[in-house]
Amino acid sequence: MRIILFGAPGSGKGTQGDLIAKRYGIPRISTGDLLRLAVRKGTPLGRKAESFMNSGRLVTDEVVEGLARERIAEPDCRPGYILDGFPRTIGQAEAMAGMAGSRPEIVIGIEVRPEVLVDRLCGRRVCASCSAVYNIHVQPPAAAGICDICGGELVRRKDDTPEVIRERIRVYHEQTESLKDYYRRKNVFHAVDGERPIAVIFQDVAGLLDAALGRTKASERRT
Ligand code: AMP
């Protein structure tokens, strides 16, 4: 199943995406993670992207489209995948529509109010080794500053400062939010309330995905 997780920065796309990946056995693809890896490795693409990311602006469509296209073409994506953070502009959505076999079957929008997003992102910490995500207020690690999973150091993302967070949310409203209507018109958009406990949100998400899977299987039987 090809799934797009949609929502503002801090809405919980990564958290829900990991749960979906575990339950349905398909990979979560985060263009943000792919870009951060390129920055860490110092590749030409990473050097191009870094200043955009650190200031909260979007990296150019061309760059992310190339990254997404390559990742989706890998064999583990054949049974499906979860896109987290892509597409983020109408241009990217159009480019994706033109990629062979990549029409999304379902787009799930996680809805969270802006003031809640700012609080969440200010408290977010990520593991420098395995990228696991914590929140010092609502989802702290067992030992301060240390990842429960791998023992790595927990750090604040460079773009999780109040100033850059505000810019990222502004950019979301300006360039990304209109994709909701784009996917509504294609009858694939579903919204969930992202201000509830993680497990409760996931019940809704899994319900939507199971229903979509049922529809896909029924239409396969008809053809
Ligand atoms: P994320 O981890 O999804 O919050 O992404 C972190 C940063 O990576 C964003 O603020 C952008 O600078 C860049 N980025 C990630 N995905 C995209 C995308 N689809 N289009 C443009 N920029 C992106």
Boltz pocket constraint, residues with backbone or C-beta under 6 A from the ligand:
constraints:
  - pocket:
      binder: B
      contacts: [[A, 9], [A, 30], [A, 31], [A, 32], [A, 33], [A, 35], [A, 49], [A, 52], [A, 53], [A, 54], [A, 56], [A, 57], [A, 58], [A, 59], [A, 60], [A, 61], [A, 64], [A, 84], [A, 85], [A, 86], [A, 87], [A, 88], [A, 89], [A, 92], [A, 159], [A, 168]]
      max_distance: 6.0
